[in-house]
């Protein structure tokens, strides 16, 4: 919608199953990729369990610091789904069954199937807008700067697609990856630090991975000014070539 | 080492590359599994970028709340590796080159290779113990209740193996997973909520996944009293059988 120089966000993943190790969270990585592509800077992620006070504290800490907070998890029909109530408590607003949400649920199920547990999925904090999805019909919602989404990846992704066109976005980050191959980080660290010091507006990172018995390093240059990113990447490539030649 | 009723922990992942989506964090899921197995309750995870103030704030918030804080990332030789300095600042202690750490580095490299960048990896906050690893020799460290580990998964895992025998641990959590198959969450939610209400000391969660065009649900019962976990799991299995028969 609107364009600002920088729009920031946090992700809050809610669920005991992530903390216990049972479920490996893929949502936060998906959202990180997604926000980078549309020009929103993800600045923090948190994972908390299904404990109301923890969710309230995290929502309030994050919504005051960042332009948007995206939550995942805890909006289903079972007793452990407490996100909607916790978000209402964080905002200090009442929560009740939303007729719009009930209508959506009834698109998928017969009135006789809409038992008390399923009606829980229509509970929405007052003042929130619904966030629909194409998979389950049960909506998430958007209140203040907090966007509350499902934990099931396919549903979360559908909700994010619905929300994205309405988000304020900033300049997109351009990234260049430079393969350092088998050159050690310690060999290029000084030179890389000089390039980074000359370009304080860029994020320049060195990322080692270890496999097949050796280190394989990549350097990533990220920033919103494509020309500066390209110039820094070239300076780093020249540095690496020089170091490789020195070794020979 | 010692055994307490409950030992808690948080994970703090440090690195711009996770927030930008470039790297999908696998360390926090690995640590979650690992801690569950040895009897430590992981209560929170956070991801912050390579920004000193953010790391200091997160370390201080988490170390006051939990028995242990495990950090990953930011202890290499390049300019973006600022974790050791940030942790020293969080504890308000000086940081300098540690002779023990230098000795470890020299096991892997010649004195001539130990340039200024590599010497950075020997900077350790005063009062910290080293955490060695079998891969790179460059150590992490343990100060107060904060354990600072590498971001490269193989190195982090080796450090965790070194630290684990020295950690206080509590009773291990026993988990039982019950397949709900194609039964909808909304169908069993009321009955499951009753079992959960009768067992407040257990964590009972319902986890839907969506694939092949349909939902497939699992229920997980977790707790430290194996007999209670087994009894609750049996009650849930009986509930599901009853609901399946009602549908036929």
Interface residues (C-beta under 8 A of the other chain):
Chain A: X13 X15 X16 X17 X18 X19 X20 X21 X22 X23 X24 X25 X26 X28 X29 X32 X33 X34 X35 X36 X42 X43 X44 X45 X46 X47 X48 X49 X50 X54 X76 X77 X78 X79 X80 X109 X113 X115 X116 X117 X118 X120 X121 X135 X136 X152 X153 X154 X155 X173 X175 X185 X186 X187 X189 X190 X192 X193 X196 X197 X203 X204 X205 X206 X207 X208 X209 X210 X211 X215 X220 X222
Chain B: X13 X15 X16 X17 X18 X19 X20 X21 X22 X23 X24 X25 X26 X28 X29 X32 X33 X34 X35 X36 X41 X42 X43 X44 X45 X46 X47 X48 X49 X50 X54 X76 X77 X78 X79 X80 X109 X113 X115 X116 X117 X118 X120 X121 X135 X136 X152 X153 X154 X155 X173 X175 X185 X186 X189 X190 X192 X193 X196 X197 X203 X204 X205 X206 X207 X208 X209 X210 X211 X215 X220 X222
